[in-house]
């Protein structure tokens, strides 16, 4: 059932990956880990489609939801590294029409750190609205912040991607999907896409959704308070988070820089590999070393995130460990103390750990309950860190 390889010292990672299929209900998945710039784990298994029993192959791709956010943030950091964007500049410096309705002082840094006050849309988008870029951009131009920008943080599940994408488009004249392909994916030979060409659709696994966890703080907030930001996220995002939408031809083609990325685990891990080193790998430089601290250093934290209803911690564009694995499935992300990345709803994740000199990518087609990792993905992370001699601290992250 499981194919691929693990380098010596990572046998327990393969064991954990196999147990996901035999004990934890995995349908199809892939996992890749780079250490010191070398691929040390490359595994895949299961089926890409349960109806046809099409096997998951080495080059099978799948929707990875908010694991996309890290790719979009990387595009902005590349532009910052080139002197084309400033963290402290207001977004309206690059996108003038954004500077209205109380958004004039929102900076690029605030957007990256989930502090812009635009965590959700005030009013519902039409079904499949997130596939209509001009409409979403117009809506964002007229949105008003839910809080004074810069004064608190809250997970910007959808809006962050479109704001970052429009900044990229205004500066480069390219969509963020095209910029990612030309500046990151092609140089690295990484299978990562924001906006998937029709010629690649036959490589995409079918996505399946598990039942929600009724004990989830996020789910409880939706049920208990219809006016909550959690509920507005679900109700106002264009009916996007379901199997019909995610598996649609239209959604795969569209560029959704917050949650629409389609990729392989190896492509995701390969993209983070330079960020676990000095910003380069195999002679290919994404950013200079001086850019990396802004990616890994905490810029905002919230004891109870007003959207996700769990503790969250963000850098400029990436997540650190957050939540609490004691709460239950889907409510946590536990990575290294110095690691940074972005998890996707249902369990996918990509991250870099500069201390461990490790990058990690995991994608799957069974979307678990909750808004963070579940036992399948977390068990793989745990096994990887144990392979390196790390221990799980009471503070909620892995330490050497």
C-alpha angles and dihedrals in degrees: 000000000000121000135180132056145284123203119234111285095036100075091117089059090059090047091053091047091052092047089056087066099039099040111014106046100251112172103188131342148150133213132193133178129186121198121188088350094304126112105245101163126035114162137157136167150146126052132313092208126022095202095056097025088228105174122240105250135196092268099040112133129199141183108275101187113202093005077086091071093073091055091052092047090051090057090056092047089053089054091047089051089054092051094248097113133034125207090219096049119103113250089237089066086073098025109032097187090059089068099085140084094041097313098104095106098043108122130204088249092055090054093049092048094049091246100116095102092237102105095142141004116269092222132033122274115223117260110288087010092141089068090062104080099183092050094049092048092051090049091051091051090059099039119113121216120259089217137012104287114254096018099095142358133241130164112274095205099176111002096062093066095052094046091050091044093052091049089054091048094048093050102038104024088233130107113249090248091057092044091051091050095048100039103033118008100045097043091048095038087233122160098227125130139182100189110016119223115236089243090067100047096096089065094059120103120227112255121227127193125221122214115276120258106249089202092058112119088219093052092044091052090054092051096042100043121032089184094055123115088242091058093044089053091056096040100040104043100087098265088285106145104076138088095258092055098039093049094046123117090228095057094047091053094046125087110240104166093187103052111349103086119131118199152134122258090242091053090051094047091045090055092053094043095086089049090057089056127033098308094280141080132186090357093307114119121199097174138352119261092254090066095059100076091064089055096052105032119094112250101167137016135179128195089209114015108223090225107034096032092222132089113283135185126194139186122195096305102341141077129239123201110309144168124026125278089210090069092068143251118352099009104098149049116200115186134143122306090248097035126111134185142111130272123212125225110270097026117302119128145172124191146154127223111197093187092054091035085227135134125194137197128181127170131169141171099230107083107210126212120280138027101280139035126321132204093281097060096031092052089058092050090047091051092049094052093045088053087060095047097256125146130214108247128211086242089072104255139084117265134188 
